[in-house]
């Protein structure tokens, strides 16, 4: 919670280092603060939290995306969250079609997770990053926006 004398009416929330930081006007009463913070945090969580929380959710989501976006071209092996990927968002073993998704993506909007999953699923039938690969990987709704989010 950050109170600001310069802020007069608006409330702002963002995620900083995995924590929600809320900025409010310094003159806000405790009751106004409680109401405003509750609303803004709920809005932020709704906007940023993915609905895939378990490995089973990821597998189900991968199968759905394969059907709806990739026209069934991908092979879906295992798909699971991992905590040891700090320099990439996801990885795919072409031989086994096993996909690993960084657990740093647990708090992203669904369209971002979908774009990463489709990217990795596309590698199961096109192993490189050729123009053909990108024509498939970019079929995800909001793919360009997702790339911008991840940058």
N, C-alpha and C positions, 0 to 999 in steps of 0.2 A: 504494500500500500504506500503510495507516494502522494502526499498532500502538496499542492502547488498554489502559491499565492497569486501567480499569474493566470491560472486557470479559473474561469468564473462560472461556467455552466456545464461544460462537457466532461464526460468520463471516458477514459480510454483504457483498454486492456490489451496486453500482448504477452507472448510467451518469450521469456528470456532465460536461457540456460535451463530449460525444462520446468521453470516456475512461472506462474501467472503474475505479471506485474500490472497493477491497476493504478492509474493516475486519476486523482479526484481534486475538485476545488478545495482549498484550505477552509473555506467558510461553511462547508457542508455540515449539517447536524449529524449526529450518530444515526438517527432514524433514516435520514436521506441517504447517508452513506451505505447503510445496510441494504436498503432497497436497490440503490443504483449498482452497487458492487454485485449483488446477487443476479441482477438482470444482465449486466455486461459479461460476467463470467459464464453464465449459461449460454449467452449468445456466442462467445468465443469458443466454448467447448463444442457447441453444435457445429460450428464452422470448421473446426480443426480436428476433430477426433474421427478416425476411421471406424467403420463398423466391423471390420475384420479384427477380432481380438485373439482368436486362437489359431493354431495350425490348421484345424479342421475348417475354420472359416476361410483361410487362405486357399485351401484345396478346392473348396466349393466355388469360391470366387474365380479361381483359375479355370475351372471347368466351364463356368458360365461365360467368361471372357473368351475362351477358346471357341465356344459355340457361336457367340453373338458378334464378336469382333474379328476373329481369325478364321471363321468359316470351317472350324474343325481341323485346320492344318497342323496345329501344334500337338506334341505329345506331352502329356502331363504325368510326370513321375511324382515324387514327393515334393511338397511345397511347405516350407516352414520358416518361422521367425528365427533369426540367429542374433546373438549379441556380440559377435566377434568381427563384424564388418564395419570398420570405421572409415574406410576410404572409398567405399562403393555402396550403392543403394541395394543392389541385388546381384546375384550370380546364378549361372545356369551351367550344369554339366551337360554338354551336348550328347555324350554317350548314353547317359542314364535318364536325361530329362528331369533331373532333380534340381529344384529351384530353392535358393536361400534368399530371404528378404531381411534386410537390416532392421532390427527392432527400433531403430531411430525413426522408422516410418509409421510406427503405431499411432502417432499423434498428428498425422497429416490428413487432409481432406480425401475423401474416397476417390476423386478423379486422379489424384496424384498416385495413390497406391495402384489404381487400375493401370495407369500408364507404365509404371515400373513392372507390374506383372506381365502386361502385354509385351513389353520390351524383352523380358526374359523368356516368355513363351515363344516369341518369334525366333529366338536363338535355337529352339529345338528343331526348327526346319530350315533356318538360314543362319549358319554359325558366324558369319562376318557382319560388318556394318556397311554393306553395299547399298546402293540406291534401292535395290529390290527389298532389302531388309527394312529400310526406313519407310518404304511405301506401305508395308504391313504394320510396322510398329507405330506409325503415325495415324493409324485408323482409330485409335482410342479417342473418344470424345474428349476435347480439351487437352490433347497431347502437348501442344505448344505451350499452353498455359502451365501445364504440369512441369515441363522442362524449366520454365521461368521460375516456378515456385522452388524447385530443387536447387537452382543456382543460388 
